[in-house]
Amino acid sequence: MTKFFLAGIIQGSMQGPAIHSQDYRTHIKEVLLRHVPDAEVYCPIEHHPNSLDYEDAHACDVFLKHTAMAGDADVLVAFLPEASMGTAVEMWEAHHRERIVLTVTPMAANWTVKFLSTRVFPDLEAFERFVIDGELARLIASRSETTE
C-alpha cells in the first residue's frame, strides 16, 4: 500500500475565519485512486471539515497530528497556488523524513518549494500527466528499491 497525504492551502493568508476553495483535493484524490492501484489517500479537510470552529487545544492537536501524518506518508502531494504556512510545515516534515514531496504550484522559485520538493508541477494538468504516464509509479518504485 502507498500512503498519500494531501497537503495544500486551506486558509493561506486569509486573516479571518475563511478558507480557499478545496476543489483541488477531490481532483488530486481521484487521479491518485484511479491510477495508483494500492493508493491510500488521506485528506485532512475530509476528516476535519469544520476545523476553523475548533477550540484552540483541539485545533493544535489536529495540526500536530497532521504534521506527523505528513511525515509518515510515503508521498505528500502539496497544492500551493499561493503560500501556506501549514503546508510548508507538512512539506518540511515529509522532506525531513525523506518522503516523496510532489508540489503543484506556480511558485517554483520559492525556497520552501524548491528545496523541499522532490518534483514541482506548474499546474494540476502537469501533475495528472505525471501520474497517468507512470512517472509517479516509477518514482515510488525507485525510492522503494533504495530503502530496502
Helices and strands as residue ranges (DSSP letters): E 2-8, H 23-35, E 39-42, H 44-47, G 51-53, H 56-72, E 75-79, H 85-96, E 100-104, H 111-116, E 119-121, H 124-132, H 135-147
